[in-house]
């Protein structure tokens, strides 16, 4: 897969806990908290609103 990730594309993407990429017109958001088993926190969910 050729997705490119950037942390400077949106307010949520500036958070190091997220990876954001766009490939062929499809945006992908990944959780980047492997040490915490990629658990979502309430403040992480609010970052998307």
ZAMARGU-4260 file (C-alpha; in steps of 0.2 Angstrom, whole numbers, plus 5000, padded with zeros to 4 digits):
<rodrens>
0) 5000/5000/5000 | 5007/5017/4996 | 4998/5028/5009 | 5008/5043/5015 | 5006/5048/5033
5) 5008/5066/5039 | 5005/5074/5056 | 5001/5092/5049 | 4985/5090/5039 | 4972/5093/5052
10) 4970/5097/5071 | 4968/5078/5075 | 4983/5074/5064 | 4994/5086/5074 | 4992/5074/5089
15) 5006/5061/5089 | 4993/5048/5095 | 4986/5048/5077 | 4993/5045/5060 | 4983/5052/5045
20) 4985/5048/5027 | 4976/5051/5010 | 4979/5039/4995 | 4968/5039/4979 | 4955/5050/4987
25) 4953/5039/5003 | 4958/5046/5020 | 4964/5034/5033 | 4966/5038/5052 | 4976/5026/5062
30) 4978/5026/5081 | 4997/5027/5085 | 4997/5021/5104 | 5004/5003/5102 | 5011/5004/5120
35) 4993/5006/5126 | 4985/4993/5114 | 4978/5008/5103 | 4965/5012/5116 | 4954/5027/5112
40) 4953/5041/5126 | 4938/5053/5127 | 4949/5067/5122 | 4955/5058/5107 | 4937/5056/5101
45) 4933/5074/5104 | 4948/5079/5093 | 4937/5073/5078 | 4922/5084/5082
</rodrens>
